[in-house]
Amino acid sequence: MQAMIVSTWLSAAAVFALVWSIALLIDPQTARYRFALVPLLVCTACWLADGWLFFGEVRGGVQSVHVILEPPIYFIGPFLLLTMGGIVWPQKSVTTARYILLFGPAALLCALSLVPDWNQALAPKLLVVVYCLVFIIRHRFLLGIPEYLRPGLRYGLIFILLVIVGSLLIGVAGFVMQKPVLRLISALLLPVILYSFFLLSRRYPLMFTQLEAAAASLRYARSRLEGVDTDAVLGSLEHCMAIEKMYADEDLTLGALADCVELTAHQLSEFLNERLGKNFNQFVNEYRVAEARRMLLAETDRTTLSIAYAVGFNSRSAFYRAFHKSTGQSPGQFREKYTFQSDRHSP
């Protein structure tokens, strides 16, 4: 009776994981995460199915199926890390070297599982623990994510996290202490995690988007200007803009200027907003307009459009708009007014 209940519980969860993975392939809201989330669910389904074969006491008759189900289990950790990384750093590309570091250990242990007498049953759980620890250590600032989430989503994720930690610890303890009952409890908790995560994603359809926004807020908060030498930053900005004339590049970005002053883009943005009271575009346009004013008077043979391009504006309308906002007049009016005054006062 117990074996039948366990079999039903684990096998149903395995089928559910497969069906959910297929559904995610056509769900537009998860398009950016499915490349890692779908394989993660498939690997989880294999783990559940393997648990059903083992704890349902039918494993001995289908050893060949176990050989097929086991390899994907080793890749739960890498795909879990890839899924979390895609939420935390959605714009960050994964290089070939990172893929090797991510999947290399799992592939090695998967190969070792083919060695006779290799205790492969514990390895997948340890891999998940190691990958989760690596992620938490590298991104420990993310422990503050719950503060940026709605209460329902926050408590739901905390519950799932606690069940995951409990399942892994109980499972590892079961192997170490040779207690089959602990291993069984660990296996039975896996469907709880799966169903809870599904229900939470249905209750909050934009869950991934909200997690991404919370991570972005934390990254921004992390880049505060504590310990930054304000005078040094001002000097670096003056050098980059006045000496190197970075404003003249019409494709100048916040990131490029931040690199020049040796700050992160978030730090520079905060510095401009909090210390100078202006945003990046306003800051750059001040230098462009100042140079344009000088050129309008010093190089009277040049057209205003030529000067606009020379100082970094990429269109006539953008130049006129920024110039009028700064001086209260158009470039032509400015040139005419000050050229007339200069001629009037000349001997």
C-alpha positions in Angstrom: 0.0 0.0 0.0 2.8 2.4 0.9 4.7 1.6 -2.2 1.6 2.3 -4.3 1.0 5.7 -2.7 4.6 6.7 -3.2 4.5 5.5 -6.8 1.4 7.4 -7.5 2.7 10.6 -5.9 6.1 10.6 -7.6 4.9 9.3 -11.0 2.1 11.9 -11.2 4.6 14.6 -10.4 7.0 13.4 -13.1 4.2 13.5 -15.7 3.2 16.9 -14.4 6.7 18.3 -14.8 6.9 17.0 -18.4 3.5 18.6 -19.3 4.5 21.9 -17.7 7.7 22.0 -19.6 5.8 21.5 -22.9 3.3 24.3 -21.9 6.2 26.7 -21.2 7.4 26.3 -24.8 4.2 28.1 -26.0 3.9 30.5 -23.0 5.0 34.0 -24.2 5.5 35.3 -20.7 8.4 32.8 -20.1 10.0 33.2 -23.5 13.2 34.6 -22.0 13.6 31.9 -19.4 12.5 28.8 -21.2 15.9 28.0 -22.6 16.9 27.0 -19.0 13.6 26.4 -17.3 12.3 23.8 -19.7 15.4 21.6 -19.5 15.3 22.0 -15.7 11.7 20.7 -15.6 12.6 17.8 -17.9 15.6 16.9 -15.7 13.3 17.1 -12.6 10.8 14.8 -14.3 13.6 12.3 -14.8 14.6 12.6 -11.1 11.0 12.0 -10.0 10.6 9.1 -12.4 13.8 7.5 -11.1 12.5 8.0 -7.5 9.3 6.3 -8.5 11.2 3.3 -9.8 13.3 3.1 -6.7 10.9 3.8 -3.9 8.0 2.2 -5.7 10.0 -1.0 -5.6 9.8 -1.5 -9.4 13.4 -0.4 -10.2 14.8 -3.9 -10.3 12.6 -4.8 -13.3 13.3 -1.7 -15.3 17.1 -1.2 -14.8 17.4 -0.2 -18.5 15.0 2.7 -17.9 17.0 3.8 -14.9 20.1 4.0 -17.1 18.2 6.4 -19.4 16.7 8.5 -16.5 19.9 8.9 -14.5 22.1 11.2 -16.7 19.7 14.2 -16.9 19.5 14.2 -13.1 23.1 15.4 -12.9 22.2 18.5 -14.8 19.5 19.8 -12.5 22.1 21.9 -10.6 23.5 23.6 -13.8 20.1 24.4 -15.3 18.9 25.7 -11.9 21.9 28.0 -11.7 21.3 29.1 -15.3 17.6 29.8 -14.6 18.4 31.9 -11.5 21.2 33.7 -13.4 18.8 34.5 -16.3 16.5 36.2 -13.8 19.2 38.1 -11.9 21.2 39.2 -14.9 18.8 39.1 -17.9 21.1 41.1 -20.2 24.3 39.2 -19.3 25.4 36.8 -22.0 26.9 33.4 -21.1 30.3 32.8 -22.7 31.6 29.4 -23.8 34.0 29.3 -20.9 31.1 29.9 -18.4 29.1 27.1 -20.0 32.1 24.8 -19.6 32.4 25.8 -15.9 28.7 25.4 -15.5 28.2 22.0 -17.1 31.7 20.5 -16.8 31.4 19.2 -13.3 28.0 17.7 -13.9 29.2 16.0 -17.1 32.2 14.6 -15.3 30.1 13.1 -12.5 27.6 11.8 -15.0 30.5 10.0 -16.8 31.8 8.6 -13.4 28.3 7.2 -12.7 29.1 4.6 -15.4 31.9 3.3 -13.3 30.9 0.1 -11.4 30.3 0.5 -7.6 30.3 4.3 -8.0 27.9 5.7 -5.4 26.0 7.8 -7.9 22.8 8.2 -5.8 24.2 11.0 -3.6 26.1 12.9 -6.3 23.1 14.7 -7.9 21.9 16.1 -4.6 25.4 17.2 -3.7 25.7 18.9 -7.0 22.4 20.9 -6.5 23.7 21.9 -3.0 27.1 23.0 -4.4 25.6 25.0 -7.3 23.1 26.7 -5.0 25.8 27.6 -2.6 28.0 29.0 -5.4 25.1 31.1 -6.6 24.3 32.4 -3.1 27.9 33.2 -2.3 28.4 35.1 -5.6 25.1 36.9 -5.4 24.5 37.1 -1.6 23.1 40.6 -2.0 20.0 38.9 -3.5 19.0 37.7 -0.1 17.3 41.1 0.1 15.0 40.4 -2.8 11.9 39.5 -0.6 11.8 43.2 0.5 11.0 44.2 -3.0 8.2 41.7 -3.6 4.5 41.7 -2.9 3.7 39.8 0.4 2.0 36.9 -1.2 4.8 36.3 -3.7 7.4 36.9 -1.0 6.0 34.3 1.4 5.4 31.8 -1.3 9.0 32.0 -2.5 10.3 31.8 1.1 8.2 28.6 1.6 9.5 27.0 -1.6 13.1 27.9 -0.6 12.7 26.4 2.8 11.2 23.2 1.4 14.1 23.0 -1.1 16.7 23.4 1.6 14.9 20.9 3.8 14.6 18.3 1.1 18.3 18.6 0.2 19.5 18.4 3.8 17.2 15.5 4.6 18.3 13.7 1.5 22.0 14.2 2.1 21.5 13.1 5.8 19.7 10.0 4.6 22.7 8.9 2.5 25.3 9.8 5.1 23.4 8.1 7.9 22.2 5.2 5.8 18.6 6.0 6.7 16.2 5.0 3.8 13.3 6.8 5.5 15.1 10.1 5.3 15.8 9.6 1.6 12.1 8.8 1.1 11.0 12.0 2.8 13.4 14.0 0.7 12.0 12.4 -2.5 8.4 13.0 -1.4 9.2 16.7 -0.9 10.2 17.2 -4.5 6.6 17.2 -5.8 5.7 19.7 -3.1 8.3 22.0 -4.5 7.1 21.5 -8.1 3.4 22.0 -7.3 4.1 25.0 -5.1 6.2 26.7 -7.8 3.5 26.0 -10.4 0.7 27.4 -8.2 2.7 30.5 -7.4 3.4 31.1 -11.0 -0.3 30.9 -11.8 -1.2 33.2 -8.9 1.5 35.7 -10.1 1.7 35.4 -13.9 4.4 38.1 -13.9 6.5 36.4 -11.2 9.6 36.2 -13.3 9.3 39.9 -14.4 8.8 40.9 -10.7 11.8 38.9 -9.6 13.9 40.5 -12.4 12.8 44.0 -11.4 13.6 43.2 -7.7 17.1 42.0 -8.7 17.6 45.1 -10.7 16.6 47.3 -7.8 19.0 45.4 -5.5 21.8 45.8 -8.0 21.2 49.5 -8.2 21.1 49.8 -4.4 24.3 47.8 -4.3 26.1 50.4 -6.4 25.8 53.3 -3.9 28.5 55.8 -3.8 29.8 55.0 -0.3 33.5 55.5 -0.2 33.7 57.1 -3.6 35.9 60.2 -3.7 33.6 62.9 -5.0 36.3 65.4 -5.9 38.2 62.7 -7.8 35.1 61.8 -9.8 34.4 65.4 -10.7 38.0 65.7 -11.9 37.7 62.6 -13.9 34.5 63.8 -15.5 36.1 67.1 -16.4 39.0 65.3 -18.0 36.8 62.9 -20.0 34.5 65.6 -21.2 36.7 68.8 -21.6 40.0 67.2 -22.5 39.1 64.0 -24.3 35.9 65.6 -25.6 33.8 62.4 -25.2 30.6 64.5 -25.7 31.5 64.8 -29.4 30.7 61.2 -29.9 27.1 61.0 -30.9 26.9 57.4 -29.7 28.3 58.2 -26.2 26.6 56.0 -23.6 26.4 56.1 -19.8 28.4 52.9 -19.7 31.2 54.4 -21.8 31.5 57.5 -19.7 31.3 55.4 -16.5 34.3 53.3 -17.8 36.3 56.5 -18.4 35.7 57.7 -14.8 36.2 54.2 -13.4 32.7 53.8 -11.9 29.8 51.4 -12.7 27.0 52.8 -14.9 24.7 52.7 -11.8 27.2 54.6 -9.7 27.7 57.3 -12.3 23.9 57.7 -12.8 23.5 58.1 -9.1 26.4 60.5 -8.9 24.9 62.7 -11.6 21.4 62.6 -10.1 22.3 63.0 -6.4 25.5 65.2 -6.6 24.9 67.3 -9.7 21.1 67.2 -9.9 20.9 66.2 -13.5 20.6 63.1 -15.6 23.1 61.7 -18.1 21.6 63.4 -21.2 21.4 66.8 -19.5 25.0 66.5 -18.3 26.3 65.6 -21.8 24.2 68.2 -23.6 25.6 71.0 -21.3 29.0 70.3 -22.7 27.7 70.0 -26.3 25.8 73.3 -26.1 28.8 75.1 -24.5 31.1 73.9 -27.3 28.4 74.8 -29.9 28.2 78.4 -28.5 31.9 78.8 -28.8 32.0 77.4 -32.4 29.0 79.6 -33.5 31.0 82.7 -32.6 34.5 81.5 -33.5 33.7 79.7 -36.7 31.2 81.9 -38.5 31.7 80.2 -41.8 30.3 76.9 -40.6 26.6 76.1 -40.7 24.7 75.4 -37.6 24.0 71.9 -38.8 27.7 71.3 -39.3 28.4 72.5 -35.7 25.6 70.4 -34.3 27.2 67.2 -35.7 30.6 68.3 -34.7 29.6 68.6 -31.0 27.8 65.3 -30.9 24.2 65.9 -31.7 22.8 63.4 -34.2 20.0 65.5 -35.6 19.1 69.2 -36.2 16.0 68.9 -34.1 17.9 67.5 -31.1 20.5 70.3 -31.4 17.9 73.1 -31.6 15.9 71.7 -28.7 18.8 71.4 -26.4 20.3 74.7 -27.4 17.0 76.6 -26.9 16.5 74.9 -23.6 19.9 76.1 -22.4 20.0 79.6 -23.9 16.4 80.5 -24.6 17.1 81.2 -28.3 17.9 79.3 -31.4 21.5 78.8 -32.6 20.9 81.3 -35.4 19.5 83.9 -33.1 22.4 83.4 -30.7 25.0 83.8 -33.5 23.3 86.8 -34.9 22.9 88.5 -31.5 26.4 88.1 -30.3 28.0 88.6 -33.7 26.2 92.0 -33.9 27.2 93.0 -30.4 30.8 92.1 -31.2 30.8 94.2 -34.4 29.1 97.0 -32.6 31.8 97.2 -30.0 34.8 96.7 -32.3 36.8 99.9 -33.2 
